[in-house]
Amino acid sequence: MSVQEEFDQWAQTGKDRGMEERHWHTAKHALARMPVESGETVLDLGTGSGYALRALRETRDVGQSVGLDGSPQMVYNAREYTDDELLRFVGGDFHTLPFADNSVHHVWSMEAFYYSQRPGQVLREIRRILRPGGTFYCAVNFFEESRYTHEWQDRIEVEMQLWNKEQYREAFREAGLHVAEQDTIPDQEIEIPPESEFPTENWDSREAMVDRYRTYGTLLTVGVAP
């Protein structure tokens, strides 16, 4: 199954809204850090339901911005969720971004980057389209240090790139982006039951759940275009 087919299926069954709810726990903290000013352009790679751009319109008054997704059904849903004329949702390939050089102020991506089969090419494209001083905020939950997310690969037919923190930093640098910061954002909203209630339907131990949500949560790597 291709990435498009997988996420078309998710969108058709309403999983896009479920992802939005779960991602928001940590995404809102990462979005709050973005140095976005009124009127600036933001590209959301792997936009899903488009929640990140809707939030940036409400909180930062961003200008004409674009949500790009490889799934036509995700794009259709995102368009249905807003009537804001400054937000545009399009289908496209991460590896060949439909933007001119130095034309975008900021790029955001949450839980999408690791689906790329040529991540280096994606980063070079991001570097190409970013204006000097523009930022790329890359947020992922699936990464090497967060060991209890590794099993996700077994649940999905699409190959996922399992990188560690240093691999993210090195790939950013190789693409010409300065690494401004990198840290993990814990998910403080998921309720973790007491040890006596484990194992649960989804978790063998409380330790595993704490590791996933509190210790690691979301890895955020921030690149800046020189």
C-alpha positions, 0 to 999 in steps of 0.5 A, a space after each residue: 500500500 502506498 502512502 497516499 492509499 494509506 492516508 486516503 483510507 485514514 481520512 475516509 474513516 475519520 482518523 484525520 480528526 483523531 490524529 488532530 486531537 492526539 497531535 495537538 497535545 504537543 503540537 500546540 507547544 511547538 507551534 507557540 515557539 514558531 517566530 511567525 509574524 502577522 502576514 507571513 507565509 507558512 507551508 504545512 507539510 503533511 497537513 492532514 486535517 489542516 489544524 496547524 494552519 487553522 491554529 496559526 491563523 487564529 493565534 498569529 494572523 499568518 498570511 496566505 499559507 498552504 497545507 500540502 498532503 500526499 493524500 487527496 482525501 486528506 486535502 479534501 477534508 482539510 478544505 471542508 474544515 475551513 472557509 478561510 480564503 487565506 488557507 489553501 490545501 493542495 495535493 503534492 509530493 514532499 520531494 518536489 515542492 511547488 514553490 519558488 526559491 526563497 518564497 516561504 517564511 516558515 515550514 511546519 511538519 508534524 508526524 509526516 517527515 519520516 514517511 519520506 523515502 528520500 528525506 535528504 531531498 525533502 530537506 534540500 527542497 525546504 532549504 530552497 524555498 525558505 527565505 533567509 532566516 526562515 524556519 523549519 519546525 519538524 515534530 515527530 513522535 516516531 524516533 530512535 530514542 523513543 523505543 516504545 514507538 518502534 512497533 508502529 512500523 508493524 502496524 503500517 505497510 508504508 516504510 518509515 524512517 527511524 532516525 535518532 536525534 543526531 541523525 536529524 541534526 546531521 541531515 538538517 546541516 547537510 541540507 544547509 539548515 542551521 540547527 537552532 534547537 532540538 528537544 523533546 516535548 512531553 505529552 502531559 495530557 494523556 492520563 497514565 493510570 496507576 501501576 495496579 491497572 496494568 497491563 491495559 488493552 494497549 500497554 504492557 506496563 506503566 513504564 512503557 506508557 511513561 516512556 512514550 508520553 512523559 519521557 520522550 513525547 514529541 521530538 522537535 528539531 528546528 532548522 533555520 535558513 541562513 
